C-alpha cells in the first residue's frame, strides 16, 4: 500500500486556480492577460511536485507499485477527459465542415492515445492561425503530462535502485539537458519547442526536486513570506510582460517556473500564502481546475464557429463563467466519482478498459462522420473546396522555407532561382504573404520573363537579419549574394507587414535599389478572424458577402498598417501598391472572385484565384512591358 498523502496544501490549490484562470482569460481575450498561457507551465511544476514527490516517498518506504500508480492516473484523468471528448464530438458532428471534421477525428485519435502534442506539432506551420479553431488543441499539454507520467516513474525507480545517493545530481542533469534542448529548439523549431515533452520536462523536474527537498527538511519560517511574495511577483510579471511573440519555452520559461517553485517551496511556512491563496472560492476553482481546463477551450471554439468570431465584452464574461460552471459540474459529478475508487487490488483491467473504450469510440466516430455525415448545411461548393486548399503551390521545403525546413540549406537554388541573362528577371522576396502570389505571378509570366522565388514563413524581408534560423540565413543569402551576383529588373517585396521599423524598412529598400532598377512593395491584404471560406459558408441568404469585414475582419487595423507602410516608400524607383485598396472600399470588401472562388483560402492567405484577382488589377504597375 502507498503511504497516506502529506497534509493538504491549500496554497497549491491557489496556484492551480491562478493557472487555470490565467489560461481561460488568455484564450477568451489575450489582450487582457497576454502571458496567460504560462498557466500551463504552472500546472507542469505542480504535477512534477506532486507526482515525483509521491513516487519518491513510496520508494523510500518500499511501497511503490507501478501498476497502482498508472491505475490511479487513469481514474484521475481519463473519465473527465473522455466526457469532454464525447460532448465535443457531438458538437463537432453538427458544427464542423467536412475538412474540419477530418482534422477533428485525427486530433481525437491523438488525445485518446496521448500523443496530441506531437500531432498538433505536425499541424503547426505557416497556416497555424487555423489551429485557433481546433476544438481539442488544448489537450497537447495533457499529452505532455501523460508522457511524463509514463517515463519518469521508470527513471525514478532506476535512480532509487542504482544511484540513490546521486538523486539530485541525476535530476539536475536531466533538467539541464531538457532546458538546453528547449532553448535550442526555440530558435531552431519554435513549434517543436512549444509542443514537445522533452523540451518541457525540466519544469516537471523542478517541481519534483522541490518535493524531494521538502521531504528532507523544512524551509526557514523567516523566509517563508519573502519566498511566496517573490514567487507570486514573478508569476504576475510573466502574466503581463510575456505575449504570443515571446520566444517560449526555453530560458523565458524559467521566470514563471522559478516563481511557481518558490511558492511550492515556501508556501507551507508563509502567512501570505494563506492570506492570498487559501479561501473557499480559490479552493473550489483549484479542485475543479483540471475540468475547467478541459471544457473551456471547446466551449470557446464552438461558440466562435457557430455564433460569432468576434466576442463582445458580455460574451467574454459569459464564456468565462460557463467555463468555470461546466468545470465544477465535471469535477463534482465525474472526477470525484472516479478518483475515490478503491484500487487496493490492482490489475490490468482499467488499462484494458481505457484502450477498448478509446478504440470503440474512434471506430464509431469515424463511421458516423464518414458514412452518415450531417448534411443540414447549405454552403457554396467552391468555398467548401477551399477549406482543404492545396497549398503545394507555395513550394514549401524548396522555395518556401517553414518551421519544418528551418535552415537555408533546404532552399533549392537550382529550382527556385530561374534567372536568365537576356530576359526580364523578376524576384519575389518575402514571407508567406509573398509566397501566396507565386503561382499567379508565374502564370502571368511571358516567354521572355523569369520569376525567382525567395520566401520563408514568418520572416520579414527587412534588415537586419533576425528571427528564426531560416529567416536570418535566407535573408542574408538574398541580400549579400543573390541580388549582388544576379541582376533582377524588378524586385517584388511582400510580407505580413505589421508595425515595421521605418528606418530599417527604408534602409532595406535602399540596399535593394543599389542592385535593381525597381522595387515594388505589395501592401498587406485583408485578414479575417476566421477562415474566409467558413465565414462565407455561414452567410445567411439575405447577407451580402462584402459586409463580412464588419464582424469577421480587421479592416481598420490593416488600413492603418497600409497607410503606414505606404508612407515609408518614398525613394525613387520604389513604388507601393495597396492591395487592400483593390479589395476594400467604403462599400465593403470583396470576398469572392468573379468565378466564385474565395479571395482567401484561410483567414489571411490568398488563394490562387484571389492572388490573380489582385494581380490583374496591378500588373501594369509590376511588369515593364
GINOR-V584482 format. One record per pair of residues at least 24 apart in sequence whose C-alpha atoms are under 7 Angstrom apart, sorted by the first residue. I is the first residue (numbers start at 0). J is the second residue. D is the distance in Angstrom with one decimal. If there is no record, write none. Layout:
i;j;d
I;J;D
I;J;D
This chain:
i;j;d
0;62;5.7
1;57;6.0
1;62;5.2
1;63;6.1
2;57;6.5
9;276;6.9
9;277;5.4
9;282;6.7
10;266;6.3
10;272;6.1
10;273;6.7
10;276;5.1
10;277;5.9
12;281;7.0
12;282;5.5
12;285;4.4
12;286;6.6
13;276;4.4
13;277;6.3
13;281;5.6
13;282;6.4
13;285;6.0
15;42;6.7
15;285;4.9
15;288;6.2
16;281;6.0
16;284;5.3
16;285;4.4
16;288;6.3
18;42;6.6
19;288;5.8
19;292;6.2
23;295;6.6
23;319;7.0
27;315;6.2
32;238;6.1
32;239;6.0
33;238;6.4
33;239;5.9
33;241;6.1
33;242;4.7
34;237;6.0
34;238;4.0
34;239;5.6
34;240;6.5
34;241;4.5
34;242;4.8
35;238;5.3
37;238;6.9
37;255;6.9
40;256;6.7
41;256;6.7
41;259;6.1
43;202;6.1
43;203;5.4
44;202;5.4
44;203;5.0
44;205;6.6
44;206;4.7
44;256;6.8
44;259;6.9
45;206;6.2
46;203;6.5
47;203;4.0
47;204;5.8
47;206;4.6
47;207;4.7
48;206;4.0
48;207;4.3
48;209;6.6
48;210;5.2
51;207;4.9
52;207;5.9
52;210;4.9
52;211;5.7
54;152;7.0
66;345;6.8
67;345;5.8
70;349;6.5
74;337;5.5
74;338;5.6
75;334;6.6
75;337;6.7
75;338;5.2
78;333;6.7
78;334;7.0
79;290;6.7
79;329;6.6
79;333;6.0
79;334;6.1
80;293;6.8
83;293;6.7
83;294;6.4
87;297;6.6
92;368;6.8
92;373;6.6
93;373;6.2
94;305;6.8
98;386;6.5
98;387;6.1
106;135;6.6
108;361;6.6
110;138;6.6
110;142;6.9
111;357;6.0
113;142;4.7
113;145;6.7
114;142;5.6
115;139;5.1
115;142;6.0
116;140;6.8
116;142;5.9
116;143;6.6
116;194;5.2
116;195;6.3
117;194;6.6
117;195;6.5
120;190;6.1
120;191;6.2
120;194;6.1
123;190;6.4
124;401;6.8
124;402;6.3
125;401;6.6
125;456;5.7
132;300;5.5
134;296;6.5
134;297;4.6
134;300;5.8
135;297;6.6
137;296;6.6
139;194;6.8
143;196;5.0
146;196;7.0
170;204;6.6
174;200;6.7
174;201;4.2
174;204;6.1
175;201;6.9
177;201;5.4
178;249;6.2
181;248;6.5
181;249;4.7
182;249;3.9
182;250;6.0
185;246;6.3
185;247;6.4
185;248;6.9
185;249;6.2
186;467;5.4
186;468;6.5
187;405;6.5
187;467;6.5
187;468;6.0
188;402;5.6
188;405;6.7
192;248;6.7
193;247;6.6
193;248;6.2
202;256;6.6
206;260;6.4
209;264;6.2
218;265;6.3
220;268;5.3
223;265;4.8
223;266;6.7
223;268;5.1
223;269;4.5
224;269;4.7
224;270;6.3
224;271;5.9
226;261;5.6
226;262;6.6
226;265;5.7
227;261;6.0
227;262;4.7
227;265;5.9
227;266;6.0
227;269;6.8
227;272;6.4
229;258;6.9
230;257;7.0
230;258;3.7
230;259;5.9
230;261;5.0
230;262;5.5
231;258;6.1
233;258;5.0
234;258;5.5
234;259;7.0
287;326;5.7
287;327;5.3
287;330;5.3
290;326;4.4
290;329;5.9
290;330;5.9
291;322;5.9
291;323;5.6
291;325;6.8
291;326;3.8
291;327;7.0
294;322;6.2
294;325;6.7
294;326;6.3
295;322;4.7
308;528;6.1
308;529;6.6
308;551;6.2
309;550;6.6
309;551;6.8
378;536;4.8
379;536;6.3
381;595;6.6
381;596;5.7
382;532;4.9
382;536;6.9
382;596;6.5
382;597;6.1
383;532;6.6
385;532;6.6
385;600;5.4
386;532;6.3
386;600;6.4
388;600;6.4
392;438;6.0
393;434;5.4
393;435;6.2
393;437;6.8
398;452;6.0
398;453;6.0
398;454;6.3
399;434;6.9
399;453;6.8
399;454;4.8
399;455;5.0
400;454;6.6
400;455;4.4
400;456;6.1
400;469;6.8
401;455;6.0
401;456;5.1
405;468;6.1
405;469;4.7
406;468;5.9
406;469;4.4
406;472;6.9
407;469;5.5
407;472;5.5
407;473;5.4
415;451;5.6
415;452;5.5
416;451;4.7
416;452;6.7
417;449;6.0
417;450;6.2
417;451;5.4
418;449;6.1
418;451;6.7
422;447;5.2
422;448;5.5
423;447;6.3
423;448;4.6
423;449;6.4
423;488;6.1
424;448;5.7
424;449;4.9
424;450;6.2
424;487;5.0
424;488;5.4
424;489;6.9
425;449;6.0
425;450;4.8
425;451;6.2
425;487;5.7
425;488;6.1
425;489;5.0
425;490;5.9
426;450;5.8
426;451;4.7
426;452;6.1
426;487;6.5
426;489;6.5
426;490;4.7
426;491;5.9
427;451;6.0
427;452;4.9
427;453;6.1
427;490;6.2
427;491;4.9
427;492;6.3
428;452;6.4
428;453;4.9
428;454;5.6
428;460;6.7
428;491;6.1
428;492;5.1
428;493;6.5
429;453;6.7
429;454;4.9
429;455;6.6
429;458;6.9
429;459;6.0
429;460;4.9
429;492;5.9
429;493;5.2
429;494;5.4
430;454;5.0
430;455;4.7
430;456;4.9
430;457;5.8
430;458;5.2
430;459;5.9
430;494;5.3
431;455;6.3
431;456;5.0
431;457;6.9
432;493;6.2
432;494;5.0
432;495;5.7
432;604;6.5
433;493;4.8
433;494;5.8
435;604;6.4
435;605;5.8
436;610;5.6
438;607;6.5
439;607;5.9
439;610;6.1
439;611;5.3
459;494;6.1
461;503;6.8
461;504;6.0
461;507;5.8
462;503;5.9
462;507;5.6
482;514;6.3
483;514;6.3
486;514;6.6
486;515;6.5
487;515;5.7
488;515;5.7
488;516;5.7
488;517;6.5
489;515;6.3
489;516;6.3
489;517;4.8
489;518;5.7
490;517;6.4
490;518;4.8
490;519;6.2
491;518;6.0
491;519;4.8
491;520;6.1
492;519;6.0
492;520;4.8
492;521;6.2
493;520;5.9
493;521;5.1
493;522;6.8
494;523;7.0
495;523;6.0
496;523;6.0
497;560;6.3
501;567;6.2
505;567;6.4
516;572;6.5
517;572;5.0
517;573;5.8
518;572;6.4
518;573;4.7
518;574;6.5
519;573;5.9
519;574;5.1
519;575;6.0
519;621;6.7
520;574;6.2
520;575;4.8
520;576;6.2
521;575;6.2
521;576;5.1
521;577;6.4
521;578;6.6
522;561;6.1
522;576;5.9
522;577;4.9
522;578;5.5
522;579;7.0
523;557;6.9
523;561;6.4
523;578;6.5
523;579;6.5
524;578;5.6
524;579;5.1
525;554;6.8
525;557;6.9
525;579;6.1
525;603;6.5
526;552;6.0
526;553;6.4
526;602;5.6
526;603;4.3
527;551;5.5
527;552;4.1
527;553;6.2
527;602;4.9
527;603;6.3
528;552;5.6
528;602;6.4
529;602;5.2
530;600;6.9
530;601;4.2
530;602;4.0
531;599;6.0
531;600;6.6
531;601;5.7
531;602;5.4
532;597;6.2
532;600;6.4
532;601;6.9
544;590;6.4
545;587;4.9
545;588;4.8
545;589;5.3
545;590;6.1
546;587;5.4
546;588;6.7
548;588;6.5
578;613;6.8
581;613;6.4
